[in-house]
Amino acid sequence: MELKPYQKQVIKDLESYLENLQIHQSPAKAFNAYWEDKIGEYTINLDGTTTGMRPYKDNIPGAIHVAAKVPTAGGKTFIACNALHTINKYFNQGNPKAVVWLVPWSNLLQQTIKNLSDLSHPYREKLNSLFNGRVEVYEKEDLLQGTNFNPTSVTEQLNIFVFNFSSLRINSQKKEDRKVFQENGALEPFKDVIINEDLILPHTDETALINVIRSLNPVVIVDESHNAESDLSVEMLNNLNPSLVLDLTATPKENSNIISFVNAMALKKEHMVKLPVVVYNHHRKEEVISSALQLQRQLELLAREEEKETGRYIRPIILFQAQSNIKGKNNTTFQKIKEQLIKLKIPEEQVKIKVSGIDELKDIDLMAKDCPVRYIITINALKEGWDCPNAYILASLADKSSPVEVEQILGRVLRQPYVTKHKNQLLNLSFVLTASSKFNETLDSIVKGLQDSGFSKEDYYAEEQPEEKKTIDEVLQEELFGTDDDTIKPDDDFDLDAVDFNPSDELSIEDINQQNPIINHITEKAKVEGDAFEEKVKEVDMDDVSNYLSQVMNKQPKKYAIDSQFKDVAGNIKLPQFFKKVDENELHDNILFEELGTNETFLNKNSLLDGFLLSNQDSKIDFDESSADIYKVDFDESKRTTAVKKLSQRAKNILLDNILSKPKESQISDVSSMIVSKLGDMTPISEQELKKYVSRVFDNLNTEQVRDIVDNDFIYIRKIKDKINSLTQIYAKERFQILLDANEIIVKDNFTFSDTIMPLYPSTPISKSLYEREEKMNNYEQDMILEIASLENIEFWHRNLERGKGFYLNGFSSNHYPDFILYTKKGNIILLETKGDVYDNDDSRDKNRLGKIWAQKAGDNYKYFMVFQSKDVPDTYTAKSIIEVLKKL
């Protein structure tokens, strides 16, 4: 089981945040820098609106607290399994790898324990592959009894403690009511080895389980974290003394520090969910039941046909949702509904009740092929964590005069069986059938249910059955005596004779549609809406810009088209980029641009590192020890932020004692492995090569240096990473020149302008812009382009987009996105890079050199100019001097 693209992005976002944390050593600074890089600086505008991501909220002082927004059925548990490996890379220094996995519901607790413990389940298989099989999953009782839980086990493997909130969430004055807060002789062995006296909670014994967990400084995974926002929940999280808390939820709260948003459309694109939701409102409850039963029968026939071709078994299930007015313990109405369904000759084994106090689904595997269950009666007992992709139809048995409150249960019919698109469109959709005279209120409930699951009002289609024509007598009757709609009827009050269903009938799909005009209408319309939704999914641009606009800034992404007067000329422009010639035997199957032939690949820095050997490079790095001391002082002055306290001092001492007890060679190996694991992606340099190099860097370590590396690893990581990047940069630059001179690097027409752009912050309209609106500019850039746009020979200009959306010069360094692309009436294409005077540095010189080479190779009609505001820099222009050049082009 591998990560879906959007799941990979969540992990990538988490890694990016943790890299920022290494640099800034503060959760707040890392969070703010992370978002500033993505969507710009947080700013409060004069009108009260804001741009950028609001600052970090320190919800749990002393811990890093971040969240990922993932819609229902997005695979949050699998994301969490992979996230643990990423977190461990940045946090593990030999300390106990303790994870507290929190879930809100008892059914989700059992499901999580079962899946994480089952060696054959994809979740556990992934964990085993990521942690070399050294994984142990504990329930609360295992921990309280010390079952396979001891000081040795917590230091040698990944330890996952699965709790539900209620086990740990308790008023601080009532700790004695929970066993995790009580003295525990079974945990006595932890007393002298793990438990930190400074971390013991007031009024608790040091051997209490909570104190063992606190001393382990665990990572905390909070599943469905929107259920953990109360004061008691915050106290619960603080009691755990976490190093990092990762929230996973479809509906994050306002104070959540979200580092990753999953677009709901990404789930549909990956066939994770059955969307759109098709809603149909009937006249009577009996019609709802008839439609649900007939629709289930039709879906099952379709599923059987598909099974013959694919081997995938689906048994569509109806969730009959009652909205009973009976309060308290009287649940007999649900049994009566079941009895009514059985009177329709439905086999009793196919009907189950799942309500508060009655759970006939316990120990039943609804996905098993031999499971007979097709009908489930519930209210809201099937909440988060109830997982059955076979649930297709939600049928409300509410009285006609009631709005249908489906928000708590709607998400249960959204998960797609087998995470694949099915051949018949009806098997890719979910259905809600109602009979409510308050249909608008019902739709509000459906929208809220979709939003609670991380989706939107765009993800359903609704229709009402046409109003019945009434006779003159019926109209008079209603005028004189009113209707009986205001009389609340019990959920089990429906006329069996009016329900058109016989389970023993042998019917084809055609028979069902012919005999049931409503079903025929629903399914035909559903196919049309399903196809339209599929097309919408294909068309939706799910790039970072649109995602951040809609999810982070609550703005509807707006596209701006190319100005009609420039459409033809811009459509014929192809901007050259660099390509590298390669021998046929070096080609790979994943060539980016097949149309280029068989001997050219798109150039990037990594393709210039062929032959680079880190072992041949200089390993001298000046580790300024004072930087660590400065940091320590700074850290001591702000004790509220303990992000770098990745483990307790006792755990550090255990690690140091363990390392220093070994021979010198093993000490270097251990320290090197610890640093290499946190360097991040250094492709194409292998981990083995990195370890050899870092071992050379640490060739003459003494005891104090080992201690300093463990205490301040982030300084060493940053300096080693900077050194390696510098070495590869020098090598790539040299190779670029050699291959250029040997005609093995060429330019080739490649980049075309998109028909539309979606700027994160649109600028004010300026004449001659290629698009209706361009990306915003700073004052210097805007002054520059206003003067350029006034030149008679300029046909159009474009503010080039960054972050993978615009044109870039791909050379020996990171991709260079020039600020402006100009097109003149003489057919000249000009790249303009504006620079503030303070940016006269090596990076600017490299960019200028690359741009000049590009222009030379591309031909006489291509120019590249770097323009400083006022400073005279060799081989560049100033804002004043460039105008004369542009006028002549």
Buried (B, 14 or more C-beta within 10 A) or exposed (E): EEBBEBBEBBBBBBBBBBBBBBEBBBBBBBBBBBBBEBBBEBEEEEEEEEBBBBEBBBBBEBBBBBBBBBBBBBBBBBBBBBBBBBBBBBBBBBBBBBBBBBBBBEBBBBBBBBBBBEEEBBBBBBBBEBBEEEBBBBBBEBBBEBEEBBBEBBBEBBBBBBBBBBBBBBEEEEBEEBBBBBEBEBBEBBBEBBBBEEBBBEEBBBBBBBBBBBBBBBBBBBBBBBBBBEEBBBBBBBBBBBBBBBBBBBBBBEEBBBBBBBBBBBBBBBBBBBBBBBBBBBBBBBBBBBBBBBBBBBBBBBBEBBBEEEEEBBBBBBBBBBBBEEEEEEBEBBBEBBEBBBEBEBEEEBBBBBBEEBBBBEEBEBBEEEBEBBBBBBBBBBBBBBBBBBBBBBBBBBBBBBBBBBBBBBBBBBBBBEBEBBEBBBBBBBBBBBBBBBBEBBBBBBBBBBBBBBBBEBBBBBBEBEEEEEEEEEEEEEEEEEEEBEEEBBBBBBEEEEBBBEEEEEBEBEBBBEEBEBBBBBBEBBBEBBEEBBEBBEEBBBBBBBBBBBBBBEEEBBBBBBBEEBBEBBEEBEBBBBBBBBEEEEEEEEBEEEEBEEBBBBBBBEBBBEEBEBEEBEBEBEBEEEEBEEBEEEBEEEEEBBBBBBBBEBBBEBBBEEBEEEEEEEBBBBBBBBBBBBBBEBEEBEEEBBBBBBBBBBEEBEEEBBBBBBBBBBBBBBBBBEBBBEBBBEBBBEBBBEBBEEEBBBBBEBBEBBEEBBBBBBBEEBEBBBBBBBBBBEEBBBBBBEBBBEBEEBBBBBBBBBBEBBBBBBBBBBBBBBBBBBBBEEEBBBBBBBBBEEBBEEEBBBBBBBBBBBBBBBEEEBBBBBBBBEEEBEEBBBBEEBBEEBEEB
